[in-house]
Amino acid sequence: MLLVPGTNDDVLAKADIPASIRLASSKPRVLLGIFSPSFRNRSERMRRRVIRQTYLQFHEQFNTTNRICSMDEAVKMEAQALDDCQMIYTYVFQDGESESKVENYQESRLGSTVKKSKEPDSILLKADNQLDTTQAMHRWMGWSSELISNGSLGKIDYVAMLNTEVFLLPGIFWNENPLFPSSQASTVAVLPASGNETCSEPKCIDKRFICISSNLLSEFSGTTSIKVSELWSKIRQGKLGESYVSLVYIKGVAPVSDESEVALYDWDQYIYSFTEFSDEQEAAIVRSSSANVTTFRGLPRILVGIFSTSKKKIERERRQIVRETFLTSFRNSKTPYRICELGEILKGMVPEEECQLAYTFVIGGSSTGPTELVETNDIKSMILENNDIHHNESDVTVLNIKENMNDGKSETWLRYALLVTQTHYFDYVAKMDTDTVAFPIPFLEKMVKWPRFPNNVRVYGGEYNIKRDGIHSDSYTKKIVGAAYMNGFLYWLSPDLIRFITDPAQCDRKMLRTKAEDMTIGNYVNSHPLPIHRERLSRKCYAHPLKEIWAFKKHWKKYLRKYGSPK
């Protein structure tokens, strides 16, 4: 997990970010090689995608004055634009695959030392065998020395390398390191292993990061690379080749989990340590509505639409089993209406403050209507009340659209739910599938930590999906916006985000739509100009997919054995 300090500095008016991370132009410039062990490995592709969408986009997301540019961009820039690049990076593949095994490689303009890959912000270090860390560093530093001598990247003060298992935290990296107020010759910055800055042994250096003054690169020229133990011993002793070096420990570089989803979650926590998620304009909209801001014993409340269809027998059976398990699990407890029907709220049958989770099944009921009904404020026109399904099942909301999965049903439900919140307040609106069993006790316990009014702003929650890397996928997955979207079986949004994604003046849904409903919603959300507060759904809170009734019952019984019935 990332362990980083927060800050209470004043925030910038537009981006809600501390002024302290607006980088100064006097900072020295760094050339960074991000080492990825394998070009083809799927998990590595996912990690590269996360990195591209996190610290490499820091300057864009938070409007900092100094950019992090790819080498591919930098070599094409005019000198004045190039000066704005505080850091120039490239991914470096070190898997030793031969030219014949890697498709679509192009000759690098530097000749035979490296080749470019089909990922434009990366290069391949050519080798016959797998490179170990020290050999890779030796090659990278030697090649960087040639590149800097070429002069096409302007003046470079430091050359660094890290791998995909550590993240760079730009605000801390630039502002809290003693070597960066100005360029310092003959300096080597390293990452202390396990945060131990007092240990003097080579084993106490985390070999996944190093930053070296550019004047020391000559020590890496030639073809001979020293042994790993010898290299790190010499660095720790303050000697590199014929040069004496000043050794410092780096700040703003942190190890992350091997799991890409967890690494992204850790990055999110870093962002939240200095980002204020409040919006006075949004708070004013809520206060001006006829809904009273209501909590469940001080906790946030959520409106859940459980998506179903009308014609399939299995869907009727699923609705019934969901009612008999999850939806009525609190009826014999001290808080019998903690989970209640939306209809009970709308008809005033249940006090709003006694219901933390209101639900309704959601079905498309029009055979001739559109697939999407979003740009309206007329809530009555959005539903069909005189419907056989609604008469037989009072907890079903029938939308005035054609039944569909990927063509606007989710957007229509979210818009309808937003209009509901204008008269009956909820902190969040969710979409859920009938082949998902939510475990109420752990799920509602997780809600304790969710932001509540007025801080429930730009919140998007669910199970992170970053499996599509946008480069190696088909054409429509290349349209993915942002680091992750939430899987469609269960996700939730704060009302302000729904207002944003259903407003054509703010969100270009036509341009952002894909063939997958959950990916589309993620694109809408991630197109927001300000940072998104992601909440990660714990796997302890659900089971999915459960296509058969017997599987649903099996997982529900397993849940009851662990948690029991609510008291």
SVG drawing of the C-alpha trace seen along z (x, -y; Angstrom):
<svg xmlns="http://www.w3.org/2000/svg" viewBox="-53 -30 92 56">
<polyline fill="none" stroke="black" stroke-width="0.4" points="0.0,0.0 1.1,-3.5 2.1,-5.3 2.1,-9.0 1.6,-12.2 -1.4,-14.3 -1.6,-18.1 -3.9,-20.8 -2.7,-23.5 -5.1,-25.9 -6.6,-24.3 -6.6,-25.7 -10.0,-27.1 -10.6,-24.9 -8.9,-21.5 -9.3,-21.3 -5.6,-20.6 -3.0,-22.1 -1.0,-24.9 2.2,-23.2 2.1,-20.6 2.0,-23.2 5.6,-22.4 8.2,-25.2 9.9,-25.7 13.3,-25.9 13.2,-22.2 15.8,-20.1 14.7,-17.8 14.6,-14.0 14.7,-11.3 12.8,-8.2 12.9,-4.6 9.9,-2.6 11.0,1.0 8.3,3.6 9.6,7.2 7.5,8.4 6.0,6.9 3.3,9.5 2.4,10.5 -1.2,9.5 -0.8,8.4 2.1,6.2 0.0,4.6 -2.6,3.9 0.0,2.3 1.3,0.1 -2.3,-1.1 -2.8,-2.0 0.5,-3.9 -0.4,-5.8 -3.7,-6.9 -2.2,-7.8 1.1,-9.5 2.0,-10.0 -1.2,-12.1 -0.8,-13.9 -0.1,-17.2 -3.2,-17.0 -5.5,-15.9 -4.3,-18.6 -3.3,-21.4 0.3,-21.5 2.6,-23.8 5.2,-21.2 4.5,-18.2 5.4,-14.6 6.0,-13.8 6.7,-10.6 9.9,-10.4 7.9,-9.8 6.3,-13.2 9.5,-15.0 11.5,-14.2 8.8,-15.9 8.6,-19.0 9.9,-22.5 12.5,-23.7 10.1,-26.0 7.5,-23.3 10.2,-20.8 11.2,-23.1 7.8,-22.5 8.5,-18.8 9.8,-18.4 10.1,-14.7 10.5,-12.7 9.6,-9.0 9.6,-5.8 8.6,-2.3 11.6,0.1 10.9,3.8 13.6,6.1 12.2,9.5 14.8,10.2 12.3,11.2 13.9,11.2 12.8,8.9 11.0,11.8 8.9,12.5 7.6,8.9 5.2,7.6 5.1,4.1 8.4,2.9 9.9,-0.1 13.5,-1.0 14.5,-3.5 16.1,-6.6 19.0,-5.8 19.8,-2.7 20.6,0.7 20.7,0.1 16.9,0.1 13.7,0.5 10.3,-1.1 7.3,1.1 3.7,0.9 3.1,-1.0 4.3,-4.5 5.6,-5.4 8.0,-2.4 11.2,-1.0 12.7,2.5 16.2,3.2 17.5,5.7 19.1,8.8 19.5,12.5 18.6,13.5 16.5,12.3 18.1,9.2 18.5,9.1 18.0,5.8 21.6,4.7 22.2,5.5 19.1,3.7 20.2,0.6 23.6,0.7 22.0,0.8 19.5,-2.0 22.1,-4.3 24.5,-3.7 21.9,-4.4 20.6,-7.4 24.1,-8.9 24.1,-8.6 20.7,-10.1 21.6,-13.1 24.8,-13.7 22.6,-13.8 20.8,-16.9 17.4,-16.2 15.8,-16.1 17.4,-19.3 19.3,-19.6 18.8,-16.5 20.0,-16.7 19.1,-13.3 18.4,-9.8 16.2,-7.5 14.8,-4.0 12.1,-2.3 9.9,0.7 6.1,1.2 6.0,2.4 6.7,-1.1 4.7,-4.3 6.0,-7.8 4.1,-10.4 4.8,-13.6 3.8,-16.2 6.1,-14.6 8.8,-13.6 9.3,-17.2 8.7,-19.2 10.2,-17.1 13.5,-15.8 16.6,-17.8 18.3,-17.1 15.6,-18.7 15.7,-22.5 18.6,-22.6 20.7,-20.2 23.4,-18.5 26.3,-16.8 27.5,-13.4 24.4,-12.4 22.7,-9.0 19.2,-8.8 17.9,-5.4 14.8,-4.0 15.2,-2.6 14.0,0.9 10.9,1.0 11.3,-2.7 14.5,-2.1 16.8,-5.1 19.2,-4.2 20.5,-0.9 23.9,-1.1 24.0,2.3 23.5,2.8 20.5,5.1 18.7,2.0 18.4,0.4 15.3,1.2 16.7,2.0 13.5,1.2 14.5,-2.5 17.6,-4.6 18.2,-8.2 21.7,-9.3 23.1,-12.7 23.7,-12.9 27.4,-13.6 27.8,-10.1 26.5,-8.3 29.9,-7.9 30.5,-5.2 28.0,-3.1 29.6,-3.5 31.0,-0.5 29.7,3.1 30.9,4.5 28.4,4.5 29.4,5.1 27.8,7.7 24.6,6.7 26.2,7.1 29.2,5.1 27.2,2.3 24.9,1.6 27.8,2.1 29.8,-0.6 26.8,-3.0 26.2,-2.5 29.9,-3.2 29.7,-6.4 31.8,-5.4 30.8,-4.7 33.6,-3.8 36.2,-6.6 33.6,-9.1 32.8,-9.8 29.0,-10.1 26.7,-11.7 24.0,-9.1 20.5,-10.3 17.3,-8.5 14.4,-9.4 10.9,-10.6 7.8,-10.2 8.5,-6.8 6.4,-4.0 6.0,-0.2 2.5,0.9 0.7,4.2 1.3,6.8 -2.4,6.6 -3.2,3.8 -6.6,3.1 -5.0,2.8 -2.2,0.6 -4.9,-1.7 -6.8,-1.8 -3.5,-2.7 -3.0,-5.6 -6.5,-6.8 -5.8,-7.0 -2.8,-9.2 -4.9,-11.5 -7.6,-11.7 -5.0,-12.8 -4.9,-16.2 -8.0,-16.5 -11.2,-18.2 -14.3,-16.5 -16.9,-19.1 -18.9,-21.3 -20.9,-24.3 -22.9,-24.5 -23.9,-20.9 -24.8,-21.3 -26.9,-24.3 -28.8,-22.2 -29.6,-19.6 -30.6,-22.1 -32.9,-23.9 -34.8,-20.7 -37.9,-19.5 -36.0,-16.6 -34.7,-16.7 -31.1,-15.5 -31.8,-12.3 -29.4,-9.8 -29.8,-6.4 -28.5,-7.0 -25.9,-9.3 -24.9,-6.9 -25.3,-7.5 -28.2,-6.0 -28.4,-4.3 -31.1,-3.6 -30.5,-0.4 -32.0,0.5 -31.9,4.3 -32.0,4.9 -34.3,7.7 -36.4,8.5 -40.1,9.3 -40.3,12.3 -37.8,14.9 -39.0,17.4 -35.5,17.5 -35.7,13.8 -39.0,14.1 -37.4,16.8 -34.3,14.7 -36.4,11.7 -38.2,14.0 -35.0,15.5 -33.5,12.1 -36.6,11.0 -36.5,14.1 -32.8,13.5 -31.0,10.2 -34.0,7.9 -35.9,9.2 -32.9,10.1 -33.5,7.3 -37.3,7.8 -36.9,9.7 -34.2,7.4 -34.3,4.3 -34.1,2.3 -36.8,4.1 -36.9,1.4 -33.1,0.9 -33.7,2.5 -37.0,1.4 -38.9,1.1 -38.6,-2.2 -42.4,-2.1 -42.7,-2.1 -40.6,-5.3 -42.6,-7.0 -45.9,-6.2 -44.8,-7.3 -45.2,-3.8 -41.7,-3.7 -39.9,-6.7 -37.0,-7.6 -34.6,-7.7 -35.4,-4.1 -34.4,-2.8 -30.7,-2.8 -31.0,-0.8 -34.1,-1.3 -34.5,1.0 -36.6,1.6 -36.4,4.1 -35.9,2.3 -37.5,3.5 -37.9,1.9 -41.7,2.1 -42.3,0.3 -42.4,2.3 -42.5,-0.9 -40.6,-3.4 -36.9,-4.5 -34.1,-2.5 -33.0,-5.5 -35.0,-8.3 -32.6,-10.6 -33.0,-14.3 -36.2,-14.9 -37.2,-16.3 -40.7,-14.8 -40.5,-11.8 -44.0,-10.5 -43.2,-10.2 -40.2,-7.9 -42.2,-5.0 -45.3,-2.9 -47.5,-2.5 -50.5,-0.6 -48.5,2.5 -49.2,6.1 -45.8,6.7 -46.2,3.7 -49.6,4.9 -48.3,8.3 -45.0,7.2 -45.2,4.0 -41.4,3.6 -40.8,3.3 -40.2,0.1 -41.2,0.3 -39.3,-2.2 -41.0,-3.7 -38.3,-2.3 -37.6,0.9 -35.9,3.6 -32.2,3.6 -28.8,4.1 -26.3,1.8 -28.4,-0.8 -29.6,-3.2 -31.4,-1.3 -28.8,-2.1 -28.7,-5.8 -32.5,-5.9 -32.6,-4.3 -29.9,-6.7 -31.8,-9.7 -35.1,-8.4 -33.3,-7.8 -31.8,-11.3 -35.3,-12.8 -36.4,-10.6 -33.6,-12.1 -35.0,-15.5 -38.0,-14.6 -36.5,-11.7 -32.9,-12.2 -30.3,-9.5 -26.5,-9.9 -26.0,-7.3 -27.7,-5.5 -26.7,-2.0 -27.3,0.5 -27.2,4.2 -27.9,7.4 -30.2,10.3 -27.4,12.8 -25.5,11.0 -26.1,11.7 -25.1,8.8 -24.2,9.7 -26.0,7.1 -24.0,7.0 -20.5,6.5 -21.9,4.3 -23.7,1.9 -20.6,1.9 -18.5,0.7 -20.9,-2.2 -19.9,-3.6 -16.7,-4.8 -18.4,-6.3 -18.5,-10.1 -21.8,-11.6 -23.5,-15.0 -22.0,-17.4 -18.8,-15.5 -20.5,-12.8 -19.3,-14.5 -17.9,-12.8 -18.1,-9.3 -18.0,-6.3 -17.9,-2.8 -17.8,0.8 -15.3,3.5 -12.4,2.0 -12.0,3.3 -8.7,2.4 -8.4,5.6 -8.8,3.9 -5.5,2.1 -6.8,-0.1 -3.8,0.9 -3.9,4.6 -7.7,4.8 -10.3,4.4 -11.4,1.0 -14.2,0.3 -12.2,1.0 -9.6,-1.5 -12.2,-4.1 -11.9,-3.5 -11.5,-6.7 -9.7,-6.8 -7.8,-4.2 -10.8,-1.9 -14.5,-1.4 -16.7,0.5 -18.0,3.9 -21.7,3.8 -23.0,6.4 -22.9,3.8 -21.8,0.1 -23.0,-3.1 -22.7,-6.9 -23.3,-10.1 -26.2,-12.2 -24.0,-14.9 -22.2,-12.5 -25.6,-11.3 -26.5,-14.9 -23.2,-15.3 -23.5,-12.2 -27.1,-12.8 -26.5,-16.4 -25.7,-16.6 -24.1,-20.0 -21.5,-18.5 -21.1,-14.9 -20.9,-13.8 -22.5,-10.4 -22.5,-9.7 -18.8,-10.0 -18.1,-8.0 -20.5,-5.2 -19.1,-1.6 -20.7,1.8 -20.6,2.6 -22.9,0.9 -20.5,0.8 -17.6,-0.4 -19.9,-3.2 -20.9,-4.4 -17.3,-4.4 -16.4,-6.5 -19.1,-9.0 -17.9,-9.3 -14.2,-9.5 -14.8,-12.3 -15.5,-14.6 -12.9,-17.4 -12.3,-17.1 -10.9,-14.1 -13.2,-11.2 -13.5,-9.6 -13.4,-5.9 -14.7,-3.5 -13.6,0.1 -16.1,2.9 -14.7,5.6 -15.2,9.2 -16.5,10.0 -19.6,8.0 -21.0,10.1 -21.0,13.2 -21.2,13.1 -22.2,14.5 -24.9,16.8 -26.9,17.9 -28.7,20.8 -31.1,20.6 -29.3,23.4 -26.0,21.5 -27.7,18.4 -29.0,20.4 -25.7,22.0 -23.8,18.7 -26.6,17.2 -26.4,20.2 -22.6,19.8 -23.1,16.1 -25.5,16.9 -23.2,19.4 -20.5,16.7 -22.5,13.6 -25.8,15.0 -29.1,13.0 -29.1,9.3 -30.0,8.7"/>
</svg>
